Amino acid sequence: MRKILLLLPLITFSAISYSQNLDDLDSYTVDEFYKKVELDRGTLDEDGNEIEYIYVKTKVDKGDYKIDLTDGDGDLYEVKDTNIYIKFNGYFGYAGYSKECIMKVDYYSAKVYKLE
C-alpha cells in the first residue's frame, strides 16, 4: 500500500481547472481503478498457462484530471500514458485509440466525462 501511495504522485495526470459545465457532458461512474503489474517470466495461472501481468485494485488521489482513455483488456479502459486502468459501473462504449475526457475523483466516488 505504501508503494502505491508513493507511485501515485509520479503518475503523469494533468490536473485541471475546467470551466465548462460538466452537467452538459455524458458522464460515467467509475466502479474501480486498477494498475497493471508485470510478472516474472514463467509465472503461471491456475490452469498452468503462462501469464505476463495481472491487474490489482488501486486508488487515485482526489482531484480533477484531463485524461485520454483507450480501450484495454476486457472491460477495462486504460488512462493513456499511465499505469492506471478503469472499470465503469455501466457501459462506456468504444474508446478506440483515444477519447479525451475529464475525470473527477472524490473521496468515495469518481466520474468520467466525455469531452467529444
C-alpha positions, 0 to 999 in steps of 0.5 A: 500500500505504501508503494502505491501511495508513493507511485501515485504522485509520479503518475503523469495526470494533468490536473485541471481547472475546467470551466465548462459545465460538466452537467452538459457532458455524458458522464460515467461512474467509475466502479474501480481503478486498477494498475497493471503489474508485470510478472516474472517470466514463467509465472503461471495461472491456475490452469498452468498457462503462462501469464505476463501481468495481472491487474490489482485494485488501486486508488487515485488521489482526489482531484480533477484530471484531463485524461485520454482513455483507450480501450484495454483488456476486457472491460477495462479502459486504460488512462493513456500514458499511465499505469492506471486502468478503469472499470465503469459501473455501466457501459462506456462504449468504444474508446478506440485509440483515444477519447479525451475526457475529464475525470473527477475523483472524490473521496468515495466516488469518481466520474468520467466525462466525455469531452467529444 
